[in-house]
């Protein structure tokens, strides 16, 4: 068997394996989507089968009786503002670190790295006490403040990419009289678009789908996020599973399309970062 033939056979085998894995991963998604068009009796009789009659009653009930629209708006506000500030703070921190190599900046980098050692669960009580003392509990602003801690994660993804940027560009800009902020805004950020897009996608998906933080800090219905509406659909004694799956689909659809539209930037950002870092 020639080398070309072996490579072709290996490629076919990899494709078959990947198709099989993709189909296995699609089974839960198929089950969730199909059962949103059924009632409880239809789901109990045949959970994996197609509905005998397509019904949008679950979607109509969700929009008419649950604060889906309000929760979606809350989630969009929290996710948009938090991710913007995370990326801004992380990129500014990375830019400040690469501008000057000293013991001080090295100590800051080490300190930020040590922050990953502390488990988030250990900080829940002191964080809640601080938010409560500041009057930020049960508010969208309080959620955004908590999410700003992820700026450290953004910093570590961005700083490696920035270190690979040509230092000659910075020096030439300084000679032309550009201020540090102008260099950051007009030179550094445009060159870092691939990794910035990757960070935005990762942070958006994590913030949108986060359950623990809103569950702890939000108590009123008007400030709940979309993920909490999924949790609220589970009853103490009985659960309307078709309705539960309907709310799950409504929560997943926006972030699913966001990921599909942005996946090319994820790949390009990771590949570029690995080459430049």
SEGUVO-941288 format. One line per 5 residues: their letters; for each residue x negated, y, z of C-alpha. Coordinates in nm, 3 decimals, decimal comma. Last residue first. Layout:
N
a) X/Y/Z | ...
This chain:
277
xxxxx) -0,332/3,357/2,137 | -0,299/3,466/1,774 | -0,232/3,123/1,628 | -0,008/3,001/1,910 | 0,181/3,328/1,915
xxxxx) 0,238/3,319/1,541 | 0,379/2,967/1,564 | 0,601/3,053/1,861 | 0,729/3,370/1,700 | 0,789/3,213/1,361
xxxxx) 0,983/2,924/1,514 | 1,200/3,144/1,735 | 1,249/3,398/1,456 | 1,387/3,126/1,228 | 1,622/3,018/1,509
xxxxx) 1,790/3,359/1,527 | 2,111/3,301/1,329 | 2,160/2,951/1,468 | 2,090/3,069/1,823 | 2,342/3,354/1,801
xxxxx) 2,596/3,118/1,646 | 2,562/2,886/1,945 | 2,556/3,176/2,194 | 2,893/3,299/2,068 | 3,052/2,950/2,041
xxxxx) 2,946/2,816/2,381 | 3,178/3,008/2,613 | 3,484/2,962/2,391 | 3,398/2,594/2,357 | 3,379/2,554/2,734
xxxxx) 3,711/2,735/2,772 | 3,867/2,482/2,537 | 3,699/2,192/2,714 | 3,857/2,297/3,045 | 4,193/2,340/2,873
xxxxx) 4,169/1,987/2,732 | 4,059/1,865/3,077 | 4,352/2,006/3,273 | 4,208/1,922/3,613 | 4,376/1,772/3,917
xxxxx) 4,294/1,781/4,288 | 4,068/2,083/4,341 | 4,109/2,215/3,990 | 3,830/2,265/3,737 | 3,921/2,559/3,510
xxxxx) 3,744/2,796/3,749 | 3,407/2,650/3,647 | 3,468/2,734/3,282 | 3,581/3,081/3,384 | 3,253/3,117/3,575
xxxxx) 3,061/3,066/3,250 | 3,244/3,362/3,096 | 3,129/3,609/3,359 | 3,329/3,726/3,658 | 3,359/4,095/3,738
xxxxx) 3,739/4,127/3,717 | 3,793/3,806/3,912 | 3,613/3,928/4,224 | 3,344/3,720/4,398 | 3,024/3,773/4,202
xxxxx) 2,679/3,735/4,363 | 2,654/3,361/4,422 | 2,854/3,230/4,127 | 2,703/3,491/3,897 | 2,350/3,371/3,987
xxxxx) 2,420/2,997/3,972 | 2,596/2,984/3,635 | 2,349/3,106/3,374 | 2,464/3,039/3,017 | 2,446/3,397/2,891
xxxxx) 2,127/3,475/3,083 | 1,945/3,167/2,955 | 2,058/3,207/2,594 | 1,972/3,575/2,590 | 1,634/3,519/2,755
xxxxx) 1,528/3,260/2,500 | 1,650/3,462/2,201 | 1,498/3,789/2,323 | 1,164/3,621/2,396 | 1,148/3,474/2,046
xxxxx) 1,235/3,809/1,888 | 0,963/3,978/2,092 | 0,715/3,710/1,982 | 0,784/3,778/1,614 | 0,814/4,159/1,652
xxxxx) 0,476/4,204/1,822 | 0,315/4,409/1,542 | 0,609/4,652/1,548 | 0,581/4,680/1,928 | 0,206/4,750/1,934
xxxxx) 0,184/5,022/1,672 | 0,466/5,277/1,698 | 0,590/5,228/2,055 | 0,273/5,117/2,233 | 0,045/5,353/2,045
xxxxx) 0,293/5,635/2,110 | 0,297/5,543/2,480 | -0,083/5,554/2,502 | -0,094/5,896/2,328 | -0,209/5,923/1,968
xxxxx) -0,492/6,172/1,906 | -0,626/6,030/1,580 | -0,922/5,888/1,770 | -0,677/5,709/1,999 | -0,502/5,556/1,698
xxxxx) -0,833/5,432/1,560 | -0,922/5,273/1,894 | -0,585/5,101/1,921 | -0,607/4,964/1,567 | -0,965/4,849/1,624
xxxxx) -0,845/4,635/1,914 | -0,695/4,394/1,663 | -0,396/4,214/1,822 | -0,472/3,874/1,973 | -0,439/3,996/2,331
xxxxx) -0,088/4,114/2,245 | 0,028/3,759/2,175 | -0,098/3,630/2,507 | 0,064/3,925/2,685 | 0,405/3,863/2,529
xxxxx) 0,492/3,520/2,667 | 0,351/3,597/3,011 | 0,531/3,931/3,030 | 0,865/3,785/2,927 | 0,843/3,537/3,215
xxxxx) 0,765/3,825/3,452 | 1,060/4,022/3,311 | 1,272/3,734/3,438 | 1,297/3,917/3,772 | 1,518/4,168/3,589
xxxxx) 1,798/3,913/3,616 | 1,862/4,011/3,977 | 1,901/4,378/3,883 | 2,142/4,288/3,601 | 2,358/4,085/3,837
xxxxx) 2,376/4,375/4,084 | 2,473/4,613/3,805 | 2,758/4,380/3,708 | 2,898/4,412/4,058 | 3,006/4,173/4,332
xxxxx) 2,699/4,251/4,541 | 2,519/4,577/4,467 | 2,587/4,766/4,789 | 2,218/4,819/4,860 | 2,237/4,623/5,186
xxxxx) 2,428/4,347/5,004 | 2,167/4,329/4,730 | 1,888/4,304/4,987 | 2,073/4,037/5,184 | 2,145/3,842/4,866
xxxxx) 1,779/3,856/4,768 | 1,672/3,743/5,115 | 1,916/3,446/5,099 | 1,847/3,338/4,741 | 1,468/3,359/4,757
xxxxx) 1,393/2,999/4,852 | 1,623/2,877/4,575 | 1,406/3,054/4,317 | 1,110/2,832/4,394 | 0,786/3,022/4,467
xxxxx) 0,505/2,897/4,242 | 0,614/3,116/3,950 | 0,531/3,429/4,151 | 0,170/3,311/4,167 | 0,132/3,399/3,799
xxxxx) 0,242/3,755/3,866 | -0,015/3,784/4,143 | -0,287/3,646/3,918 | -0,205/3,898/3,647 | -0,207/4,178/3,903
xxxxx) -0,546/4,063/4,035 | -0,685/4,058/3,681 | -0,552/4,411/3,626 | -0,734/4,527/3,940 | -1,052/4,336/3,866
xxxxx) -1,074/4,514/3,534 | -0,986/4,467/3,170 | -0,805/4,778/3,050 | -0,547/4,817/2,780 | -0,454/4,449/2,785
xxxxx) -0,279/4,475/3,123 | -0,084/4,791/3,040 | 0,049/4,642/2,717 | 0,159/4,325/2,897 | 0,340/4,530/3,161
xxxxx) 0,509/4,743/2,897 | 0,612/4,428/2,707 | 0,758/4,268/3,020 | 0,941/4,583/3,128 | 1,096/4,637/2,785
xxxxx) 1,173/4,268/2,732 | 1,345/4,237/3,069 | 1,523/4,571/3,025 | 1,674/4,468/2,691 | 1,758/4,120/2,822
xxxxx) 1,940/4,262/3,126 | 2,137/4,523/2,929 | 2,258/4,280/2,662 | 2,324/3,985/2,892 | 2,512/4,185/3,155
xxxxx) 2,720/4,375/2,903 | 2,795/4,072/2,685 | 2,888/3,863/2,990 | 3,121/4,130/3,124 | 3,287/4,166/2,782
xxxxx) 3,334/3,789/2,766 | 3,483/3,786/3,115 | 3,732/4,056/3,018 | 3,831/3,872/2,702 | 3,869/3,538/2,882
xxxxx) 4,072/3,677/3,172 | 4,301/3,372/3,176 | 4,675/3,348/3,107 | 4,719/3,474/2,750 | 4,373/3,400/2,609
xxxxx) 4,345/3,054/2,765 | 4,707/2,963/2,691 | 4,666/3,050/2,323 | 4,344/2,846/2,303 | 4,507/2,546/2,472
xxxxx) 4,817/2,574/2,254 | 4,613/2,566/1,933 | 4,759/2,232/1,825 | 4,638/2,001/1,552 | 4,871/1,704/1,535
xxxxx) 4,762/1,341/1,556 | 4,436/1,463/1,710 | 4,120/1,287/1,588 | 3,999/1,004/1,806 | 3,731/1,013/2,073
xxxxx) 3,955/1,079/2,376 | 4,231/0,841/2,259 | 4,515/0,787/2,506 | 4,387/1,017/2,779 | 4,322/1,301/2,533
xxxxx) 4,669/1,275/2,387 | 4,827/1,279/2,732 | 4,626/1,584/2,843 | 4,718/1,783/2,534 | 4,513/1,785/2,218
xxxxx) 4,339/2,049/2,001 | 4,064/2,113/2,258 | 4,002/1,739/2,255 | 3,830/1,750/1,917 | 3,583/2,021/2,022
xxxxx) 3,471/1,846/2,341 | 3,439/1,500/2,184 | 3,243/1,633/1,888 | 3,005/1,821/2,118 | 2,951/1,507/2,329
xxxxx) 2,880/1,299/2,012 | 2,654/1,558/1,847 | 2,347/1,460/2,049 | 2,376/1,100/1,930 | 2,412/1,221/1,571
xxxxx) 2,100/1,436/1,604 | 1,901/1,143/1,746 | 2,008/0,923/1,454 | 1,920/1,192/1,200 | 1,580/1,238/1,366
xxxxx) 1,510/0,863/1,355 | 1,610/0,839/0,990 | 1,395/1,139/0,898 | 1,096/1,000/1,084 | 1,136/0,666/0,904
xxxxx) 1,156/0,840/0,566 | 0,842/1,043/0,639 | 0,654/0,731/0,748 | 0,755/0,555/0,426 | 0,637/0,852/0,217
xxxxx) 0,307/0,873/0,406 | 0,251/0,502/0,354 | 0,327/0,534/-0,016 | 0,084/0,823/-0,058 | -0,188/0,631/0,124
xx) -0,146/0,334/-0,108 | 0,000/0,000/0,000
